[in-house]
Amino acid sequence: QHGMTVAPIVANLGPLEALTLTPNPDEVEEVFTLPLAHLLREENQGYTHFRTASGYGYTLPVFLNGPHKVWGLTAIVTELTLELLVPGRY
């Protein structure tokens, strides 16, 4: 929509405790992980409904984890990934 290309990468990085992540602080407030089993629980899944000024409405996924919410493009990519990884469960 904004002329950007996004290429999600799915990988097994091994134990995450051994990684040192240095996200861009202008783009990332906090880094956290969610197990696949957590994402697959219905109580952790939801949707956010939006309506534009012109009256057009749309719905986007959201994933919940205590104070954290995965939303926006990250939630869309997560939802598409779950559909590919576990099509019978998501």
Phi and psi in degrees as a GROMACS rama.xvg file:
@    title "Ramachandran Plot"
@    xaxis  label "Phi"
@    yaxis  label "Psi"
@TYPE xy
-107.917  18.2477  HIS-2
77.7066  17.1802  GLY-3
-104.994  150.918  MET-4
-109.569  133.04  THR-5
-118.155  129.713  VAL-6
-122.625  91.1666  ALA-7
-65.9715  143.573  PRO-8
-121.744  127.078  ILE-9
-105.642  125.584  VAL-10
-149.684  154.294  ALA-11
-95.7539  111.886  ASN-12
-93.3537  -0.646589  LEU-13
79.4069  -160.232  GLY-14
-61.0566  122.106  PRO-15
-71.6008  -22.9607  LEU-16
-61.7566  -25.7465  GLU-17
-83.0236  -8.27719  ALA-18
-88.728  146.209  LEU-19
-113.893  109.348  THR-20
-99.8034  139.069  LEU-21
-129.344  76.613  THR-22
-71.8271  158.232  PRO-23
-69.9544  116.148  ASN-24
-64.6987  -18.0316  PRO-25
-75.9948  -17.3303  ASP-26
-117.199  -24.9389  GLU-27
-126.392  119.288  VAL-28
-82.4004  -39.0261  GLU-29
-154.914  146.288  GLU-30
-107.887  131.485  VAL-31
-147.195  162.758  PHE-32
-117.971  153.783  THR-33
-134.201  127.255  LEU-34
-67.2942  151.655  PRO-35
-55.58  -41.8937  LEU-36
-59.042  -37.1486  ALA-37
-64.9212  -44.6482  HIS-38
-65.1873  -27.4033  LEU-39
-83.175  -13.1884  LEU-40
-75.1569  128.382  ARG-41
-57.9616  -34.4665  GLU-42
-67.5132  -12.976  GLU-43
-100.918  4.55097  ASN-44
-113.748  144.528  GLN-45
-159.355  -174.333  GLY-46
-139.558  147.689  TYR-47
-114.52  132.127  THR-48
-103.615  133.675  HIS-49
-122.482  150.817  PHE-50
-136.121  130.619  ARG-51
-84.4478  170.36  THR-52
-60.9404  -29.32  ALA-53
-82.3907  -0.839342  SER-54
95.1782  -4.54079  GLY-55
-71.7596  130.222  TYR-56
-113.061  150.231  GLY-57
-150.186  160.907  TYR-58
-126.074  136.018  THR-59
-127.055  149.469  LEU-60
-72.8258  158.42  PRO-61
-145.041  141.426  VAL-62
-117.102  134  PHE-63
-107.681  143.975  LEU-64
-155.435  86.4758  ASN-65
57.3328  -125.851  GLY-66
-75.291  -10.3831  PRO-67
-93.9465  142.865  HIS-68
-129.292  131.423  LYS-69
-97.1692  117.33  VAL-70
-142.165  -177.464  TRP-71
64.7952  -146.903  GLY-72
-60.2955  -35.8515  LEU-73
-62.218  -41.3182  THR-74
-68.489  -37.9018  ALA-75
-62.463  -46.7093  ILE-76
-64.698  -39.9049  VAL-77
-62.4096  -45.0017  THR-78
-61.484  -45.3535  GLU-79
-63.4061  -37.7549  LEU-80
-65.9222  -43.5817  THR-81
-62.2382  -38.7525  LEU-82
-61.3298  -34.7512  GLU-83
-79.6618  -41.9964  LEU-84
-74.7596  -39.2789  LEU-85
-137.183  66.2588  VAL-86
-61.0639  -28.3374  PRO-87
-81.2109  -14.4248  GLY-88
-111.736  -15.6727  ARG-89
